[in-house]
């Protein structure tokens, strides 16, 4: 997917397409909560255990991703093309 996306970013850059993508980590969504509930009898304990795997100490919130999407869609981000935006609370930096 990375190579396809980078190719598309280069191919369509002159047509004002600004393809970039986001690599999120564990974001506190209903899907994640359903998974935690299915794997642990205590949802709150499972949430507490999931947080420390991120160097910031907690899971991400949907707004963490939404704000990045809004920034990428902003007209002033017009020079951001083919960028990989890792939004993971430092998870992949470990």
N, C-alpha and C positions, 0 to 999 in steps of 0.2 A: 504494500500500500504506500509505503514511503516513496519508493521509486516512481510509482504511477503518479502520485501527487506532485512530486518534484517535476516530473516530465510535463504534467499539465500546467504547472505554474510557469514553466519556461515557454511552452507552446502558446499559451493564451495570454501571456503578460502584455503583449502589444495590443490586445483587444480589450483592455481595461479589466480583465479578470484578475483578481488578486487572491489566488488560491494559497491558503495557509491552513494549518490544521492544529488541533489541540490534542494532547495526550494527557488525559486526566488520570488521577489516582483514584483511590477509594473515596467516592463522594456520597455524603449522607442523603440517599434517596430512598424511596419506598422499596425499590428493587434490592438495594443493599440491606435494608432492614429486614426484608423478607428472607434473604439469604442468611443473615445472622440469626434470625428467629428459628430457621430450619436447622441450623447447626449448633445451637446452644439453647438450653432451656431458660436461660436468663438473658433477655435481650439487652438490658442495661449493662450487665457484666460483659457481654460480647462487644457492645459499643465501646466500653471503656478499654477493653483489650485491643481493639482495632486501632485506636488512636495512637498509641506509642510506636507503632511500626513506621509512622511518619515522623521525621525529625522535628517537625513543629509541634508534635504531641497530640494531634487530633485529626480526625477525618475532615475532608473538605466539605464545604457547603455548596449547594447548587449555584448560589450567587458568585462563588469563586470562578466558576466556569462561565456563567452568563456575562460577567463583567469583561472577561477576556474576549468573548465572542463580540460583545458590543464594541470593544476597542478595535478589534480586527475589522469590523464593519464600518467604523468611523472613517469619514472621508480623509481626515488628516493622517490616517495610517496608510496612505496611498503608496508608500515606498516599501511596505512590508509585503513581500511576495515570496512564496515558497518557504515560509518559516514554520518550524516545528515549535510549538508552544507547549512546553511541559509544565503542567499545573498539578503538582503532586506533593506539595508540602515538603519537598526535599527527598522524597522516597528514592528516586533514581540517582540522587547525588551521593548516597551512602557508599 
